Amino acid sequence: MNSIAKLIKAKTIDFTQVLIKHYKAIGLSEAEAVIVAKLYYLAEENDNFLSIEKLVEEVTLKEEELSMEIINLVSNGYIELS
């Protein structure tokens, strides 16, 4: 685990703030950054079950678009599903 990840895990720095500030530099689109931020928020709330139906209510993407974005995030290693 790199040093930034350790700081985020320890809540020394805010993940969402880092994400919003640097999403372009790490290769994410605005939509991908919002999805990652939403997923992070849900995980922080101990809601680790990914429900496309639930998530689509919180974003402007259609269900198919959201599904494709999540598939791309997984394929590119930005998120992991377990």
C-alpha positions as CSV (number, residue, x, y, z in Angstrom):
1,M,0.0,0.0,0.0
2,N,1.5,3.4,-1.0
3,S,1.8,6.3,1.4
4,I,-1.3,8.2,0.1
5,A,-3.5,5.1,0.5
6,K,-2.2,4.7,4.1
7,L,-3.1,8.3,4.8
8,I,-6.6,7.9,3.3
9,K,-7.1,4.6,5.3
10,A,-6.1,6.3,8.5
11,K,-8.4,9.2,7.6
12,T,-5.5,11.6,7.8
13,I,-6.5,13.0,4.4
14,D,-10.0,12.9,2.9
15,F,-10.4,10.5,0.0
16,T,-13.2,12.4,-1.7
17,Q,-11.3,15.7,-1.5
18,V,-8.2,14.0,-3.1
19,L,-10.5,12.4,-5.7
20,I,-12.2,15.6,-6.7
21,K,-9.0,17.5,-6.9
22,H,-7.0,14.9,-8.9
23,Y,-9.5,12.8,-10.8
24,K,-8.3,14.0,-14.2
25,A,-4.6,13.4,-13.3
26,I,-5.4,9.8,-12.4
27,G,-7.4,9.2,-15.6
28,L,-11.0,9.4,-14.5
29,S,-13.8,11.2,-16.2
30,E,-16.2,13.4,-14.1
31,A,-18.8,10.6,-14.2
32,E,-16.3,8.0,-13.1
33,A,-15.1,10.3,-10.2
34,V,-18.7,10.8,-9.0
35,I,-19.3,7.1,-9.1
36,V,-16.2,6.3,-7.2
37,A,-17.0,9.0,-4.6
38,K,-20.5,7.6,-4.2
39,L,-19.2,4.1,-3.8
40,Y,-16.7,5.3,-1.3
41,Y,-19.4,7.1,0.7
42,L,-21.6,3.9,0.7
43,A,-18.7,1.8,1.9
44,E,-18.1,4.4,4.7
45,E,-21.7,4.0,5.7
46,N,-21.1,0.2,5.8
47,D,-23.3,-0.4,2.7
48,N,-20.9,-2.6,0.8
49,F,-23.6,-4.2,-1.4
50,L,-23.4,-2.6,-4.9
51,S,-26.9,-2.1,-6.2
52,I,-27.1,-0.5,-9.6
53,E,-30.8,0.3,-9.0
54,K,-29.9,2.2,-5.8
55,L,-26.9,4.0,-7.3
56,V,-28.8,5.1,-10.5
57,E,-31.2,7.1,-8.2
58,E,-28.2,9.2,-7.1
59,V,-26.6,10.0,-10.5
60,T,-27.8,11.5,-13.8
61,L,-26.7,8.4,-15.8
62,K,-29.1,5.9,-17.1
63,E,-28.9,2.3,-15.7
64,E,-27.1,1.0,-18.8
65,E,-24.6,3.9,-18.8
66,L,-23.9,3.4,-15.1
67,S,-23.4,-0.3,-15.6
68,M,-20.9,0.4,-18.4
69,E,-19.0,2.9,-16.3
70,I,-18.7,0.5,-13.4
71,I,-17.5,-2.3,-15.7
72,N,-14.9,0.2,-17.1
73,L,-13.8,1.1,-13.5
74,V,-13.4,-2.5,-12.6
75,S,-11.6,-3.3,-15.9
76,N,-9.2,-0.4,-15.4
77,G,-8.5,-1.4,-11.8
78,Y,-10.0,1.7,-10.1
79,I,-12.5,-0.4,-8.1
80,E,-12.8,-4.0,-7.1
81,L,-16.0,-6.0,-6.6
82,S,-15.9,-8.8,-4.1
